[in-house]
């Protein structure tokens, strides 16, 4: 396995618009949709930490993860 595999990911386009403190909708394959608050993110937007409402503490998402993190007002009807 290539030790550098996965390092070529670019953050999803919508992650670049996210800001700490922003309310978001989290749509993750195989999980119920959730809402949360952006806690922090790396300067390049490749890693985002979200406080998920009503579940586990803060979660970390990587740009290559099968997840959509959308500002609440931009949530599509289906994912």
DSSP file (Angstrom, degrees, kcal/mol; ACC not computed):
  #  RESIDUE AA STRUCTURE BP1 BP2  ACC     N-H-->O    O-->H-N    N-H-->O    O-->H-N    TCO  KAPPA ALPHA  PHI   PSI    X-CA   Y-CA   Z-CA
    1    1 A X              0   0    0      0, 0.0     2,-0.4     0, 0.0     3,-0.0   0.000 360.0 360.0 360.0 139.1    0.0    0.0    0.0
    2    2 A X    >   -     0   0    0      1,-0.2     3,-1.7     2,-0.1     0, 0.0  -0.591 360.0-148.2 -74.4 122.4    1.3    3.5   -0.9
    3    3 A X  T 3  S+     0   0    0     -2,-0.4    -1,-0.2     1,-0.3     0, 0.0   0.721  99.7  50.7 -64.2 -20.7    2.1    5.5    2.3
    4    4 A X  T >  S+     0   0    0      2,-0.1     3,-2.1     3,-0.0    -1,-0.3   0.391  79.0 129.9 -97.8   2.9    1.0    8.6    0.4
    5    5 A X  T <  S+     0   0    0     -3,-1.7     0, 0.0     1,-0.3     0, 0.0  -0.317  73.1  22.7 -58.3 136.1   -2.3    7.3   -0.8
    6    6 A X  T >  S+     0   0    0      1,-0.0     3,-0.9    58,-0.0    -1,-0.3   0.335  90.6 105.6  90.6  -7.8   -5.1    9.7    0.0
    7    7 A X  T <   +     0   0    0     -3,-2.1    -2,-0.1     1,-0.2    -3,-0.0   0.498  66.8  70.3 -83.2  -1.6   -2.8   12.8    0.3
    8    8 A X  T 3  S+     0   0    0     -4,-0.2    -1,-0.2     2,-0.1     2,-0.1   0.378  71.2 122.6 -94.1   4.1   -4.0   14.1   -3.1
    9    9 A X    <   -     0   0    0     -3,-0.9     2,-0.4    37,-0.0    55,-0.1  -0.373  48.7-153.5 -68.5 142.2   -7.5   15.0   -1.8
   10   10 A X        -     0   0    0     53,-0.1     3,-0.1    -2,-0.1    35,-0.1  -0.903  33.6 -98.1-107.2 145.9   -8.7   18.5   -2.1
   11   11 A X        -     0   0    0     -2,-0.4    35,-0.1    33,-0.3     5,-0.1  -0.303  49.3 -91.4 -60.8 145.2  -11.3   19.6    0.3
   12   12 A X    >>  -     0   0    0     33,-0.2     3,-1.5     1,-0.1     4,-0.8  -0.272  40.0-113.8 -54.0 144.8  -14.9   19.5   -0.9
   13   13 A X  G >4 S+     0   0    0      1,-0.3     3,-0.8     2,-0.2     4,-0.3   0.845 114.4  53.1 -53.8 -39.4  -15.8   22.8   -2.5
   14   14 A X  G >4 S+     0   0    0      1,-0.2     3,-1.0     2,-0.2     4,-0.3   0.722  96.0  68.2 -73.9 -18.5  -18.4   23.6    0.2
   15   15 A X  G X4 S+     0   0    0     -3,-1.5     3,-1.2     1,-0.2    -1,-0.2   0.812  88.6  66.0 -68.8 -27.8  -15.9   23.1    3.0
   16   16 A X  G << S+     0   0    0     -4,-0.8    -1,-0.2    -3,-0.8    -2,-0.2   0.711  99.8  51.4 -65.9 -19.2  -14.0   26.1    2.0
   17   17 A X  G <  S+     0   0    0     -3,-1.0    -1,-0.3    -4,-0.3    -2,-0.2   0.534  88.4 105.4 -93.5  -7.7  -17.0   28.3    2.9
   18   18 A X    <   -     0   0    0     -3,-1.2     2,-0.3    -4,-0.3     6,-0.0  -0.402  49.5-168.5 -76.2 151.2  -17.4   26.9    6.4
   19   19 A X    >   -     0   0    0     -2,-0.1     3,-2.0    21,-0.0    19,-0.3  -0.983  33.3 -90.9-136.7 146.9  -16.3   28.8    9.5
   20   20 A X  T 3  S+     0   0    0     -2,-0.3    19,-0.2     1,-0.3     3,-0.1  -0.307 114.3  28.9 -54.9 138.8  -15.9   27.9   13.1
   21   21 A X  T 3  S+     0   0    0     17,-3.6    -1,-0.3     1,-0.3     2,-0.2   0.292  90.1 133.1  91.8  -8.6  -19.1   28.4   15.0
   22   22 A X    <   -     0   0    0     -3,-2.0    16,-2.5    16,-0.1     2,-0.3  -0.553  58.7-122.5 -80.6 137.8  -21.3   27.9   12.0
   23   23 A X  E     +A   37   0A   0     -2,-0.2    49,-1.4    14,-0.2     2,-0.3  -0.621  40.6 179.1 -76.7 134.5  -24.4   25.6   12.2
   24   24 A X  E     -AB  36  71A   0     12,-2.7    12,-2.1    -2,-0.3     2,-0.4  -0.908  32.0-127.8-136.6 161.4  -24.2   22.7    9.7
   25   25 A X  E     -AB  35  70A   0     45,-3.1    45,-2.5    -2,-0.3     2,-0.6  -0.931  24.7-152.8-104.2 133.1  -26.0   19.6    8.5
   26   26 A X  E     -AB  34  69A   0      8,-3.4     8,-2.4    -2,-0.4     2,-0.6  -0.947  11.9-175.7-113.1 120.0  -23.8   16.5    8.4
   27   27 A X  E     + B   0  68A   0     41,-2.9    41,-2.9    -2,-0.6     2,-0.4  -0.941  10.4 174.8-118.5 108.7  -24.8   13.8    5.9
   28   28 A X  E >   - B   0  67A   0     -2,-0.6     3,-2.2     3,-0.3    39,-0.2  -0.957  36.9-107.2-121.5 129.3  -22.7   10.7    6.2
   29   29 A X  T 3  S+     0   0    0     37,-1.7     3,-0.1    -2,-0.4    37,-0.1  -0.254 105.1  13.1 -53.4 130.7  -23.1    7.5    4.3
   30   30 A X  T 3  S+     0   0    0      1,-0.2     2,-0.3     0, 0.0    -1,-0.3   0.493 113.9  89.5  82.1   3.4  -24.6    4.7    6.5
   31   31 A X  S <  S-     0   0    0     -3,-2.2    -3,-0.3     3,-0.0    -1,-0.2  -0.926  83.8 -97.9-130.4 154.8  -25.5    7.1    9.3
   32   32 A X        -     0   0    0     -2,-0.3    -4,-0.2     1,-0.1    -6,-0.0  -0.426  51.4 -98.4 -65.5 144.6  -28.6    9.2   10.2
   33   33 A X        -     0   0    0     -6,-0.1     2,-0.3    -2,-0.1    -6,-0.2  -0.334  50.8-176.0 -61.0 147.2  -28.3   12.8    9.2
   34   34 A X  E     -A   26   0A   0     -8,-2.4    -8,-3.4    -3,-0.1     2,-0.3  -0.884  20.8-133.8-139.5 171.6  -27.3   15.1   12.0
   35   35 A X  E     +A   25   0A   0     -2,-0.3    18,-2.9    18,-0.3     2,-0.3  -0.861  32.9 145.3-122.6 161.9  -26.7   18.7   12.8
   36   36 A X  E     -AC  24  52A   0    -12,-2.1   -12,-2.7    -2,-0.3     2,-0.4  -0.956  42.4 -93.1-171.8-171.3  -23.8   20.3   14.5
   37   37 A X  E     -AC  23  51A   0     14,-1.9    14,-2.8    -2,-0.3     2,-0.4  -0.989  37.3-115.1-126.5 131.8  -21.5   23.3   14.9
   38   38 A X  E     - C   0  50A   0    -16,-2.5   -17,-3.6    -2,-0.4    12,-0.3  -0.527  31.6-178.5 -64.6 122.9  -18.1   23.7   13.3
   39   39 A X  E     -     0   0A   0     10,-3.0     2,-0.3     1,-0.4    11,-0.2   0.884  59.0 -32.6 -88.5 -48.3  -15.6   23.7   16.1
   40   40 A X  E     - C   0  49A   0      9,-1.3     9,-3.0   -20,-0.1    -1,-0.4  -0.973  52.4-161.5-163.3 168.1  -12.4   24.1   14.1
   41   41 A X  E     - C   0  48A   0     -2,-0.3     7,-0.2     7,-0.2   -21,-0.1  -0.983  31.2 -98.8-156.8 155.5  -10.8   23.3   10.8
   42   42 A X    >   -     0   0    0      5,-2.2     3,-1.9    -2,-0.3     5,-0.1  -0.381  42.0-108.3 -71.7 156.3   -7.3   23.3    9.3
   43   43 A X  T 3  S+     0   0    0      1,-0.3    -1,-0.1     2,-0.1     0, 0.0   0.821 121.0  49.2 -56.4 -32.3   -6.3   26.3    7.2
   44   44 A X  T 3  S-     0   0    0      1,-0.0   -33,-0.3     3,-0.0    -1,-0.3   0.500 109.9-123.3 -86.8  -1.8   -6.5   24.3    4.0
   45   45 A X  S <  S+     0   0    0     -3,-1.9   -33,-0.2     2,-0.2    -2,-0.1   0.569  77.3 122.2  75.6   8.4  -10.0   23.0    4.9
   46   46 A X  S    S+     0   0    0      1,-0.2    17,-2.2   -35,-0.1     2,-0.4   0.708  72.8  40.9 -77.7 -19.3   -8.9   19.4    4.6
   47   47 A X  E     - D   0  62A   0     15,-0.2    -5,-2.2    16,-0.1     2,-0.4  -0.997  67.6-176.4-132.2 130.9   -9.9   18.5    8.2
   48   48 A X  E     -CD  41  61A   0     13,-2.5    13,-2.9    -2,-0.4     2,-0.5  -0.992  12.2-154.2-128.5 133.5  -13.0   19.7    9.9
   49   49 A X  E     -CD  40  60A   0     -9,-3.0   -10,-3.0    -2,-0.4    -9,-1.3  -0.924  17.3-172.6-106.5 131.0  -14.1   19.2   13.5
   50   50 A X  E     -CD  38  59A   0      9,-2.8     9,-2.9    -2,-0.5     2,-0.8  -0.981  25.7-138.8-127.8 131.9  -17.8   19.3   14.3
   51   51 A X  E     -C   37   0A   0    -14,-2.8   -14,-1.9    -2,-0.4     2,-0.4  -0.821  31.3-145.4 -82.1 110.8  -19.7   19.2   17.6
   52   52 A X  E >   -C   36   0A   0     -2,-0.8     3,-1.1     5,-0.5   -16,-0.3  -0.677  17.2-115.1 -84.2 129.1  -22.5   16.8   16.6
   53   53 A X  T 3  S-     0   0    0    -18,-2.9   -18,-0.3    -2,-0.4     3,-0.1  -0.441  88.7  -5.2 -66.5 126.1  -25.8   17.7   18.3
   54   54 A X  T 3  S+     0   0    0     -2,-0.2    -1,-0.2     1,-0.2     2,-0.1   0.514 122.0  65.3  75.3   7.0  -27.1   15.1   20.7
   55   55 A X  S <  S-     0   0    0     -3,-1.1    -1,-0.2     1,-0.5   -21,-0.0  -0.213  93.2 -12.5-129.4-137.2  -24.5   12.4   20.1
   56   56 A X  S    S-     0   0    0     -3,-0.1    -1,-0.5    -2,-0.1    -4,-0.4  -0.069  74.2 -96.9 -62.3 165.3  -20.8   11.9   20.5
   57   57 A X  S    S-     0   0    0      1,-0.2    -5,-0.5    -6,-0.1    -7,-0.1   0.188  80.4 -24.4 -64.2-159.8  -18.5   14.7   21.4
   58   58 A X        -     0   0    0     -7,-0.2     2,-0.4    -9,-0.1    -7,-0.2  -0.154  66.4-155.4 -53.4 138.0  -16.6   16.4   18.7
   59   59 A X  E     -D   50   0A   0     -9,-2.9    -9,-2.8    -3,-0.1     2,-0.4  -0.916   6.5-138.8-118.5 147.6  -15.9   14.4   15.5
   60   60 A X  E     -D   49   0A   0     -2,-0.4     2,-0.4   -11,-0.2   -11,-0.2  -0.882  16.8-169.2-105.3 133.8  -13.2   14.9   12.9
   61   61 A X  E     -D   48   0A   0    -13,-2.9   -13,-2.5    -2,-0.4     2,-0.3  -0.975   8.9-148.6-122.9 138.1  -13.9   14.6    9.2
   62   62 A X  E >   -D   47   0A   0     -2,-0.4     3,-2.1   -15,-0.2   -15,-0.2  -0.735  28.5-112.7-102.4 153.5  -11.3   14.4    6.5
   63   63 A X  T 3  S+     0   0    0    -17,-2.2     4,-0.2    -2,-0.3   -51,-0.1   0.794 116.8  52.7 -55.6 -31.0  -11.7   15.8    3.0
   64   64 A X  T 3  S+     0   0    0    -18,-0.2    -1,-0.3   -58,-0.1     2,-0.1   0.497  84.5 111.4 -85.4  -3.2  -11.7   12.2    1.5
   65   65 A X  S <  S-     0   0    0     -3,-2.1     2,-2.2     1,-0.1    -4,-0.0  -0.376  81.7-111.9 -69.9 148.8  -14.4   10.9    3.9
   66   66 A X  S    S+     0   0    0    -37,-0.1   -37,-1.7    -2,-0.1     2,-0.3  -0.468  80.0 111.9 -79.3  71.4  -17.8   10.0    2.3
   67   67 A X  E     -B   28   0A   0     -2,-2.2     2,-0.5   -39,-0.2   -39,-0.2  -0.993  56.8-146.5-144.2 146.7  -19.5   12.9    4.1
   68   68 A X  E     -B   27   0A   0    -41,-2.9   -41,-2.9    -2,-0.3     2,-0.6  -0.976  11.0-170.1-113.2 126.5  -21.2   16.1    3.2
   69   69 A X  E     +B   26   0A   0     -2,-0.5     2,-0.4   -43,-0.2   -43,-0.2  -0.952  19.7 174.5-116.6 109.7  -20.9   19.0    5.6
   70   70 A X  E     -B   25   0A   0    -45,-2.5   -45,-3.1    -2,-0.6     5,-0.1  -0.898  39.8-105.0-121.4 140.9  -23.3   21.7    4.5
   71   71 A X  E >   -B   24   0A   0     -2,-0.4     3,-2.5   -47,-0.2   -47,-0.2  -0.415  45.2-113.3 -55.7 140.1  -24.3   25.0    6.0
   72   72 A X  G >  S+     0   0    0    -49,-1.4     3,-1.3     1,-0.3    -1,-0.1   0.823 114.6  55.0 -52.3 -38.3  -27.9   24.4    7.2
   73   73 A X  G 3  S+     0   0    0      1,-0.2    -1,-0.3   -48,-0.0    -2,-0.1   0.625 106.8  52.4 -72.8 -10.4  -29.5   26.7    4.7
   74   74 A X  G <  S+     0   0    0     -3,-2.5     2,-0.3     2,-0.0    -1,-0.2   0.201  74.4 136.8-107.4  15.1  -27.9   24.8    1.8
   75   75 A X    <   -     0   0    0     -3,-1.3     2,-0.1    -4,-0.2    -3,-0.0  -0.472  47.9-138.0 -69.2 121.1  -29.0   21.3    2.7
   76   76 A X        -     0   0    0     -2,-0.3    -1,-0.1     1,-0.1    -2,-0.0  -0.347  18.7-115.2 -73.9 161.3  -30.2   19.4   -0.4
   77   77 A X  S    S+     0   0    0      1,-0.1     2,-0.3    -2,-0.1    -1,-0.1   0.817  96.1  21.7 -66.3 -31.7  -33.3   17.2   -0.2
   78   78 A X              0   0    0      1,-0.1    -1,-0.1     0, 0.0    -2,-0.1  -0.977 360.0 360.0-140.0 151.4  -31.3   14.0   -0.8
   79   79 A X              0   0    0     -2,-0.3    -1,-0.1    -3,-0.0   -50,-0.1   0.307 360.0 360.0-132.7 360.0  -27.8   12.8   -0.5
